[in-house]
Amino acid sequence: MFKRLSVFTFLSLLPFLGCTSAPEGPRQGPRTAAPVSNGCESKPPVEITKPLEGQEVPYTPTVEGRVPASDVKVWVVVHPLAEPTQFWVQEPVAVRSDCTWAGTVYFGEPNTHNQQFEVMAVGNPDPPIDKGQRASWPNSQLASKIITVTRR
């Protein structure tokens, strides 16, 4: 049907074929998609930076961390080791534009002392979660390592 395409016709079809012309100026190397991280780095994908593994914590400390992108939705989950089926999802934490986050977390009751808790931060839970008690860790697209802390 088409024996020959003119150069003009061929070049005008390139954008519809997903092709673009080469950049002008100095060679820039291969083009890649913009990084998802918005310039932020976090390894593992969600990281708890405070408190640290093994630290003692008060009743309501601020837990801090980093995520790979500022649009990640983060929740902190607290699991008292003395209660195998109690996993407490805290209020969602605010993620800043520099991909750091911080939120207040509750470890037990005001009169709870010398108990160990596991803590994990989850990003973009799937299915979505709400604050409150669960029977297990939530599923999520991103998750921190689980750390263990002791309530003073």
C-alpha positions in Angstrom: 0.0 0.0 0.0 2.7 2.4 0.9 5.8 2.1 -1.2 7.7 5.1 0.0 7.3 7.6 2.8 8.7 11.0 2.3 11.3 12.1 4.9 8.8 14.8 6.0 6.0 12.2 6.6 8.3 9.9 8.5 9.6 12.7 10.7 6.1 13.9 11.4 5.1 10.4 12.6 8.0 10.0 15.1 6.2 11.6 18.1 3.2 9.2 17.6 5.6 6.3 17.5 7.1 7.2 20.9 10.3 8.6 19.3 11.9 11.9 20.0 14.6 13.8 18.3 18.1 13.8 19.8 18.8 16.6 22.3 20.7 19.5 20.9 24.0 20.6 22.5 26.5 18.3 24.2 25.8 14.6 24.5 23.9 14.0 27.7 23.9 10.2 27.7 20.8 8.0 27.7 17.6 9.6 28.9 15.9 8.0 31.9 12.7 8.6 33.8 13.0 11.1 36.6 13.9 9.4 39.8 10.9 8.5 42.0 12.9 9.7 45.0 12.3 13.4 44.4 16.0 13.8 45.2 15.6 11.8 48.5 17.5 8.7 49.5 16.4 6.1 51.9 17.8 2.6 52.2 15.8 0.5 53.1 12.8 2.1 51.4 11.3 3.3 54.7 13.8 3.9 57.5 13.4 4.6 61.2 16.2 6.9 62.3 15.0 7.6 65.9 14.7 5.7 68.2 17.5 3.3 67.4 17.4 -0.5 67.9 17.6 -1.4 71.6 17.0 2.1 73.0 14.8 2.9 75.9 11.8 5.1 75.1 9.3 7.2 77.1 5.5 6.7 76.9 5.1 9.1 73.9 8.4 9.7 72.0 8.7 11.2 68.6 9.6 8.5 66.1 11.6 9.8 63.1 12.6 8.4 59.7 13.1 8.8 56.0 11.3 7.6 52.9 12.3 7.5 49.2 9.7 10.1 48.1 7.8 12.9 49.8 4.4 11.6 48.6 4.7 8.3 50.5 2.0 7.9 53.1 3.6 6.6 56.4 2.1 4.9 59.4 4.1 3.6 62.5 3.0 0.3 63.9 3.8 -0.7 67.5 3.7 -4.3 68.7 4.0 -5.1 72.4 6.1 -8.3 72.5 4.0 -9.5 75.6 0.9 -9.5 73.4 1.3 -11.7 70.3 -1.8 -10.4 68.4 -1.7 -6.7 69.3 -0.4 -4.5 66.6 -1.2 -0.8 67.2 -1.3 1.5 64.1 -0.6 5.0 65.1 -1.8 8.2 63.5 -0.3 8.7 60.0 2.9 10.8 60.2 3.7 13.9 58.2 6.3 13.5 55.5 8.3 16.7 54.7 9.5 17.8 51.3 13.0 16.5 52.1 11.5 13.0 52.6 12.0 12.9 56.4 9.0 12.2 58.6 8.2 12.4 62.3 5.3 11.5 64.5 4.3 10.9 68.1 3.9 7.2 69.0 2.4 5.6 72.1 4.2 2.7 73.8 1.7 1.0 76.1 -0.2 2.9 78.8 1.2 5.7 81.0 1.9 3.1 83.8 3.6 0.6 81.4 7.3 0.2 82.3 10.2 -2.2 81.3 8.3 -3.8 78.4 9.7 -4.5 75.0 8.0 -3.3 71.8 8.7 -3.9 68.2 8.3 -0.9 65.9 7.9 -0.8 62.1 7.1 2.1 59.7 5.0 1.2 56.7 4.6 3.2 53.5 1.6 3.2 51.3 -0.2 0.3 53.0 -2.2 -2.0 50.7 -5.0 -2.3 51.5 -5.3 1.1 53.3 -5.2 1.1 57.1 -6.6 3.2 59.9 -5.4 4.0 63.4 -6.2 1.3 65.9 -5.5 -2.3 66.8 -4.8 -5.1 64.3 -3.9 -8.8 64.7 -0.8 -8.6 62.6 1.6 -6.4 60.7 -0.1 -4.6 57.8 0.8 -5.3 54.2 2.4 -2.3 52.4 4.4 -1.3 49.4 7.3 -0.1 51.6 8.3 -1.1 55.1 11.2 -0.4 57.5 13.2 -3.0 59.3 11.5 -3.9 62.6 13.3 -2.5 65.6 12.9 -3.4 69.2 12.8 -0.8 72.0 12.1 -0.9 75.7 9.7 1.3 77.5 11.3 3.1 80.5 
